[in-house]
Amino acid sequence: MFKVLGKGVVSGFIIVALTVILLPFVLDKSLVKAEGAKGDEKKVGFKELAQIEMGDPGYSLQIPKIAVNTSVVANVATDNQEVYTQALKNGVAHAKGTYLPGMDGGVTMFAHSIDVPEMAQDYGAVFYRLDELARGDKVIIWFEGEKFEYQVYRSWITDGSDTGVFKRIKNGERLFLVTCTPPGGIEKRLIVEALALTE
């Protein structure tokens, strides 16, 4: 059959077949790059968020005022106690389903608090001083080698069952830091909201 068609026709057929097979993959990669904010190809789109692995070493949190300098465990399920309990032993947890830094949406992180400061390190109570933050205090996130700076805007106390900031919030780059209050209790939540600093 190939002898009848000739080498040129067979070569053309192979090129067309490869194009049809490979084109969807090329287009998919282009779309992923296009989802990055402000044309930065290093950013990931929301559909890639689930692919960021828990314990990613390129994800950390610094809050100078309260001496926080810890790793962030990405994509922690907030409805699975076994999963988030384990994650909180390794630092601050990034709530699964919320945005990542640089994605122009709400990034939510949570950690333990404790009423015995001397035991904070033993119990992974990274946010035991979270209530000391005030408007204007700086918060820094490092994500995939990029620095993101935020400034505390406000804080409030809400019911322990309030899950509002654990959902996808698409209204500008902001950070929510969440812990239980009073320290050592579980009845209420303290939420600190910080807004992204723009250049």
Order of alpha helices (4+ residues) and beta strands (2+ residues): alpha-alpha-beta-beta-alpha-beta-beta-beta-beta-beta-beta
